Amino acid sequence: MTSRQEQFSGTMKVRERHRFDEAALERYMIGHVAGFTKGLKVDQFKGGQSNPTYLLTDGAGKSYVLRRKPPGKLLKSAHAVDREYRVITALGQHSDVPVARTYALCTDESIIGTWFYIMDCVEGRIFWDAAIPQVGNTERAALFDAMNETIATLHMVDPAAIGLGDYGKPGNYFARQIARWSGQYEQDEEAGRFKAMDRLVQWLPDNIPPGDDTAIVHGDFRIDNLIFDKEEPKVRAILDWELSTLGHPLADFSYHLMMYRMPPQGFTGLLGADLKALNIPSEQDYIARYCARTGRDLIPDGHMNFYVAFNMFRLAAILHGILGRVKRGTAASKHAAAQGQMCEPLAELAWNQIKESA
């Protein structure tokens, strides 16, 4: 069986349906990317389910990354590369959150057919398995602490202070997100219906825990969306900001925390792993470290079960969208079909979190 590390690492030739006029892109980069040298070479990254992502290499050997909206029929609120560009640029210029340097956002569809942006290619390591089997125990513990520190650093940024006060609607984050993803799920009839998803759509809005904080939330903070330094246990860049907004930090943190409650098959989770033998902190210790870094009281177990169930539902809705894109022929990755099929088991796992709290 091919590992996720092998499936998604590295690049390949550009897929037929994602090709574009490379000469037009080169002309654009000459005029908009400082330091770019003529002689463009384009490859496509294997990862990147929603927005096709490309490795660009100029004539001098400098590497860049291009993220674009996919071609074809798109849902209205999806593939917001302009939002990605805005948040990465603001964080890079005004905070300690590790992100790639951005160069240009292009909303002129005549260049390559869809909106896109260009940023630096950050060198480092990407791990596609939460157990990080490639490293030893000492480094594994340090890498987990680096992830914890990075998400805490993000949540401590004042959105208004870096020009992102209007990046989303403050307040009622859970209610709005549940409504949004319920709507996405129900509107995408081509992807089908699942009993557990229907139950979650009904149950979640009526059981939101009290308390309402606002922070910049990444929306998809997991180990394979982080680039780690090649040598040190340090995060050099957070990737894939498509789902970022202003929201409740505990929604973002509990999404990251799902790795503890997800099985390794299909979801690259840690469920069933011997955490002590791997020198990975327990879920409770990981939560406590985040709370200490953000000055927050410890989170009640019942509340955390809701937060995790909400995020499993949200991810299941995203997978449902991937399933729909597969059926419409607009999915970016050849692995999209397999990912879409994980919607139903993930929704059932989300419902199990709720049943445990009952």
Salt bridges, closest charged atoms under 4 A:
GLU16 OE1 - ARG19 NH1 2.79
ASP43 OD2 - LYS41 NZ 2.49
GLU84 OE2 - ARG67 NH2 2.85
ASP120 OD1 - LYS62 NZ 2.96
GLU139 OE2 - ARG125 NH2 2.87
ASP145 OD1 - ARG289 NE 3.55
ASP145 OD2 - ARG293 NH2 2.92
ASP166 OD1 - ARG86 NH2 2.44
ASP188 OD1 - ARG328 NH1 2.85
GLU190 OE2 - ARG328 NH1 3.33
ASP213 OD2 - ARG296 NH2 2.94
ASP220 OD1 - ARG222 NH1 2.57
ASP224 OD2 - ARG4 NH2 3.62
ASP224 OD2 - ARG222 NE 2.76
ASP240 OD1 - ARG67 NH2 2.90
ASP252 OD2 - HIS155 NE2 2.84
GLU283 OE2 - ARG261 NH2 2.98
